[in-house]
Amino acid sequence: MAPGVGGKEPDGFEGRPLDELDGPEFLGGIGVSVKVEELRLSVSVSDCCLSIPGVSVKVEELRLSVSVSDCCLSIPGVSVKVGELRPRPELADKADSSAVPCVFAPDDSRVAWSCGDRKVVILPWNKHKNCLVRDNCRDADGSQLCDQEVVLSTGLEVCAMAFWLGLRQPTDGRRGSWKRFDFTRTPVLATGHPNGRVRLWSLETGSLMLELMDHRGAVRDIQFAPDDSLRLVSASADKTLKAWDLTDDGNMFKTLSDCRSPVLRCSWRPDGKQLVACGQSKLLYVFDMVEYKRQMVLEGHYNEVTSCSFTCDGSLIVSSSHDTRAIVWDAETGKPLRTLFHLNPPPRLIFAAGENGAWVKAAVMSRAMCQTATVCEDGLVRFWHPWQSWEEPALSVPVPRFSEEEIPTSCAYNAAGTVIAVGTSRGAVTFLTVPKYIPPLSHLARRAVRRVTSGRQVEQLPLPGAVRGFLCYAH
């Protein structure tokens, strides 16, 4: 059986640092298992391209004069550990298990890690080699990358983080009135804190620029609008979401108070027209972010909802819950389309609503591939594909853990969709490569259509019913 399948960790995996590995750690695979006893090549690994569809490759010995961080492997159906971040033991015991310890910058240039001790470390990310710059400081051409790390002393525990790197298309510099800050050009990191405040930090100097105050409870999530409108939304335990205008020095201009319980997570639709939020209840709330009003409430989970995320085309929402399930919803109608089961057979309602040993802690959609990843209390990361059957994940990968009490609690894709960062209850982060699959042309065509066409418009097209159903993700 391929390593990583069935929830068993590979032998000898426990706690070894990346630079001590003789070869890459293959954590999961599908199809046929192939054992390579010896690989003799006169070229570097980055020059070779292992690409065997439907085959899992286990490399026992790799006789090359390069380190693992120099590798650039492309093996379909395999997830490889490429790095990790672990806090000091005395800080791990104090970690906030409900916080997301790691986020990627939108351009994959940096990673923010809440390492404990009321500090955040900004680490450069090598997007050419899919690893931290500290592990490999060379780009694709062999040039040296900047490995300077920035440490932010926040003075408070960090509950949430988000990057803003400035507008993708800079303005001409003319402004209607004088403002203290020009966030159209200034890269910042926003942090949320237990005292209800949001702080904006300069990524260039590491200094505090601005503090936003209006929440009466802990800020559990922060998200910048993806449409370059310079809007920031914060989700709080005071049962509200607040919208802040960075074009007006962070002025709070709208409060969404339609939630019945503390709000833990929120996610923007890629076009910035909708926002989905969830919290300590069985409900999800979808808001119209043009009119700033609640649009609909999604009901279907049997236990607390832990996360929510939009697909890259904005047509679907995925949510995770302690009821052992993740649900895929139609973002336009609120209708549940698919259920991703993490226990087979699914538990009865009385077990789904309580302690069941398979709480799904997070579900996130890749903005690049329309792939879904979920992390579960059973210690596995599961990858699901919308062009395959939703009954079983395409791949299940065990998360490295250093104690039985440590469980995965969060996951986040990088912008390119090539690496996923999995956070644990002790504040540790493991970076895994995303298994590579080639989606069918029908799925790529559907994604292209749904980027510009709503579900209601698809229903009006003169197409066969089966085709319309496919475009609406009904089949």
N, C-alpha and C positions, 0 to 999 in steps of 0.2 A: 504493500500500500504506500502511496506517496506520503512523504512526511508532512505533518500538519493536518491531515485529514482525520476526522474523528475525534479531535480535541486533545491529542497526545502531543506533547512537546518533543522535539528532536532530542536525542541523547547528547549530553554534553553542552546543552545550550545555556545552562543556568549562569547568568551573570558575567559572561565573558565579554570584555570590551572589544570594540570593533577592530582595533589594531592588532589583536592577538589571534584573529581568525586566519586560518590557512586558505579559506575560500569563502564565497558568499553563503549565508545561511538561507537555505530554501525552506520556507515555512509552510508552503502549501502547494498543491498541484492537482491536476485532474488528468484522467486518461491513463495512458501506459506509463509505467515507471521504468526509467532507463538508468543504469549505473555506469558511469564513466570511470574506469579504473585509473587511467592515466591520460593526460592531455598534454602533448608536447607540441608547442608552437613556437615559431621564431618571431611572433608579432605580439603586441600587447593585446589584452582582452578587449580594449575599446576598439581595436581594429577588426575584431571578429564579430560575427552576428549569428548567435544561436537562435534559430527560429524554427521550431518544430511544432506545427499545429497539433493540438490534442495530445501532446507528450509532456510528461513531467521529467525533468532531468535532475539527478542527484550527482553532484560533483564530489567524489571522495577525496581527490587529491588534485591540486592545481599547481603544476610546476611552471611558474612564471615569475619573473622578477618584477612584479608590480604588486601593489597593495590592493586590498578589496575596494578601497575608496576610489582607485583608479579605474575600476570596472564600470562598464556601461552595458549591462546585460539586457537583452530583450527576449525574454522567453515567455511565450503565451501561456496563460494559466498558472503563473507562479508569482508568489509574493516573497520579496527578499527584504530582510532587515538591513537598513543602511545607516542606522545610528540611533542614539538614545540620549536622553537627558534625565538625570536623576538628582533629586535634592539630597542634601545631607540628612542622615538618619534622624537627627533631632528635629529637623524641619518637616520631614515626611510625616511624622506622627501628628503634626498640627495642620496638615493640608486640608483645605476645604474641598470635600469630595464632590460638591455640587458645582464647583467652578470649572471653567474650561482652562486648562493650564497652558495651552499653546495655540497660537493663531499665525497664519501665513500672511505676508503682505500681498496685495493684489497683483504685484508684478513679480512675485517669487524672489525678491531680492533680500528679504529678511524674514526672521522668525522671532516672535515675541514669546518669552517663556516666563510665567509667573513661578519663580523658583522658591518662594517662601521667604520668610524673614522680611516681609513687606517690601520686596524688591522685584523688579521686572528686568530681565536681561534681553537685549535686542541682539540677536546673533545673525551674522551674514549667512545667506543660503546660496549654495552653488547650484544654480538651476541647470547648469550644463551636465553635472554629474549626479544630480538628485541626492545631495547630501549637504551637511553643514560645511561651511568653508574651513572650520577648524579641523575637519577630517580630510578635506582635499581642497587646497587653495589654488588649483589650476583650472582654467576654463577649457573650452573645447580646442583652442589653439595653443594651449600650454602656457598662456600668460598668467602672471600672478594676480590673484584677486585680493581685494582689501579684506583683511580678517579682523578689523577693529570691532570690538563688541562694546555696546553702550549699556550701562547699568543705571536704571531709574530707581531712586530711593523714594518710594511713594509715601512712606509714613503711615500707611493704612493697608490692611489686607486687601488684596485685589480679587474681585469677584468676576470681572469681565474685561475683555480687551478688544480693540478693533483698530485697524490701520486706516489712515487716510494719506495718500501720497500726492495730492494735488490733482488738478484737472488734467485729463488726457490730452485735451486741446487747449493750451494756455490762451487766456484772453489777451487783449491788446494793452492791458494795464490801466485803462480808464475806468474809474469808479464813480458812481453817482454821488456819493458823499464820503466824508472821511471815516475810515474805520481803523480800529486799533490793530487788527490782524488781517493779513491777506492769506486766507486759507486756500486760495486758488493755486498758490505756488508752494505753500509751506507743508512739508510732510510731517504728520503728527501721529502719535499713538494715543488713543482714548482709553481710559481705565475707569471702571466702575467700582464703587467702594461700599462697605456696609453702612456707612453713615448717610447714604442717599446722594452722594456727590459724584459727579463725573469730572474727571480731570483730563486736560489735553496737554501732552508733552511733546516738545520739539525733538524730532529724531536726529537733528543736526547737532544740537548742543546738549540734549538730555535734560533741559530745564523745564520747569512748569510754566506753561503759557497762560492757561485759562482754567477756571474752575466753575462748573455749572451746578447751580444749587436750586432744587425745587422739590425733589422727591422726599418723601417722609419714611421711606424704607430702603433696604439694601438694593443697589442696582445690580441685577443679576445678568443682564445682557445688554450689549451695545452693538448697533449696526449702522454703518453709513449707507446712504442711498446709492445704488449702483448706477444711477442715471446722471451723475455729475451735478446734481442740484444742490450739493453742499447741505443736505439735510442729515441730521443724526437722530436716531431713535434710540431711547433707553427704556428697558423693561425693568420693573421694580417690584419688590415685595409689597409695596403699598397698593397693589392691584391696578396700577396705571401704567400706560406708556406715554412718554413725552417726546415731542418732536422739537428739535433745536435747529436754528438757522445759523449756519456758520458764515453766511454772507453778511450777517448782522451781528458779528462778534459773539455768536453762540446764544442769541436771544431765544428763549423758550416761547414758541408761538402756538402750540396746540397740545392739549392733554386728552388722551383717549382713556376714558374711565368706564368702559363697558364690560370689563372683566370681573368675574365673580370671585376670583381667588388670586393669590400672589402670582405674578407673571415671571416666569423663569427664562423663557427663550422667545426669540422673534426672528423673522427672516423676511427680507425684501424679495418681491418678484423682480426678475432682472430688468424690467422696464421701469421700475419704481412706482407702478400704479397700484400695487397691492402690498399688504403686509400681513403675515400670519403670525399669531402668537399663541403660546400655551403656558400652562402653569400647574399649580397644585390642584388639578381637577381632571375630569375625564373629557373636557371640552377643548376645542381649538377655536380661535377667533380670527376671522378674516376681515381686514379693514380696507376700505377704499381710501387710498392715500392721495387722491385728487380732491375729494370732498371731505376727507377726514371724518369718516363715520363708519360704524360697524356695518359690514356688508352681509355676513352670515356667520352662523355658529355650526361647527362640524361635530356631530355626535356619533359615536360608534365604539369608542374604547370603553373597557370595563374597569380600568384602574388609572392611576395618575399618568398624564401625558408628560413625557420627559424632553422631547425635542420636536422641531418642525423645520421643514426646508422645502424650497421650490426647486423644480427641475430647471435646466438651462433654457428651455423654451417657454417657461412660465405657465405651462398648461397643467402641470400636476403639482401636488403637495404630498410629501411623505412625512409621516409622524411616527414616533415610537412611544411605547408605553410600558408600564410595569405589568400589563396583562399578557406578556410574552409575545406581543405582536407588534408589527409595524403595518400601517395602513397607507395605501396610495389613494389619494383623493383627486377628483376633478376640481381644479382650482376655480373654474367658472360656475359650476353648479353645486359644488360641495358634495357630490355623490361619491361614496367609496367605490373604487374600481377594483383594487386588488388587496389581498391580505398576505403579509409575509409572516409565516409562522416560524417561531423559534423553538417550539416543542412539538414533537410529532409522536402520537396524535395530540391535537390541541387540548389544553386542559378545560375542564368544565368551568362554568361561570364562577362557582364558589372558590376555586383555586386561582383563576385568572385575576380575581379581585383582591387577592391577598398575597402572602408569601408563597412563592412558587419556585424559587431557585433559578428563574430564567427571565428576570426583569430586563427589558431592552432599555439600555441607558441612553442611547443616542442613535439617530438615523440622519444621514446627510447625503445630499445629491451632489455628484460631481458636475460642475458647470461646464466641463469640457467634453465629457463622454456620455452624459445622461446615465451614469452608473450610480447605484445606491450602495452605501456601506452602512452596516449596523453593528453596534457593539453591544454585547449581552453580558449579563451577570455570570454566565457560564464560562467566561474567559475567551470567547471567540469573536473574531471580526468576520462578518459575512459580507460577501459581495454579491449583489443582485443586478441582473441586466433586464431592461424592459423589452428586449427583443427575444428573450428566452422565457421559459416557463417560470412563473413566480412561485411555484410550489416548493422548489428547492433552490438554495443559493448556488451561484456558479462556482463559488470557492469559499471555504471556511478556513480561517487561519488562527492558530492560538496566539494570544498576546503574551509576551514574556512577562512573567511575574516572579517576584523574589520573596513572596510570602503568600500564604493561603488567604489572608485577609484582603490582599490587594486585588481589586477588580477594575476592569476597564470602565470608564465613566463618560468618555467623550471621544469624538473623532472629528478630524477636519482635513479636507483635501487641500492641496496646494492649487494655485490658479491653473496650472497646466493639466491637473488631474492625473499626474504621474506618481505622486507620493501621498500617503495618508499618515497623519500624526494621530496616534492613539494615546489619550491621557488616562491615567489611573487615579484611584482614590487616594494615593499617597503622593500625588503631584508629579509623578514620573511621566515621561513622554517617550514613546517608541515610534520611529519613523520606518514605515514599510512601503516598498514599491507597490504600486497598484497593478494587479494582474492585467495583462494586455490581451485584449480580444479585438478582432476586427468586426465591427457591427455590420449587419447586412445593409445593402443599399436602400431597402424599403424603410428601415428605421431612420437612416440619414435623411431620406426624402420626407418622412413624416416630421422629423424635427425641424427641417427647413420650412415646411408648410406651416407648422404650428407657431413658429416664431412671428409670423406676420398675419395669421388667420386665427380667429377665435373659434371655439367649438360651435357656437351658433351659426357662424358663417360657413363652417364646414358642412353642417346639416343642410344648408340651403344649396350646396353645390350639386350639379346634375351628375352624380356619381352613383355607382351601385351601392347598396346598403352595406355590403361587406367592406368596401373601401372606406366609406364614411366612418364605419365603426372602428376600423383600423386607425384612421387618422385621429379619432377621439380616444384612442387607447382602450377601447372597449373589448378588443380582441387581442 
